[in-house]
Amino acid sequence: MSLIPIAYAASIPELDKIKQFILNPIIVFLMAVALVYFLYGVVTFVWEASKGKITDEGKQHMIWGIIGLAIMVSAWGIVNLALGTINLLAS
């Protein structure tokens, strides 16, 4: 049995529309927020380091920004996996 017919299986159009118009924009927006938060941490860290102060504020922002990005990438993967599985079972 070949996997090629499975790759071209029919999908449920309502789920694809939900993913395209609701889930993907939310995930992309939250990824952008996490990236901005990370970059704010980088700027804060470099700014404070240039003044000769060492603070943990910039480091914490960078860490939480990376954690946020990792969570959003994982959420994106889980959504794609779940919808792919549902579409596979529906066909």
Buried (B, 14 or more C-beta within 10 A) or exposed (E): EEEEEEEEEEBBEEBEEBBEEEBBEEBEEBBEBBBEBBEBBBEBBEEBEEEEEEEEEBBEBBEBBBEBBEBBEEBBEEBEEEBEEEBEEEE
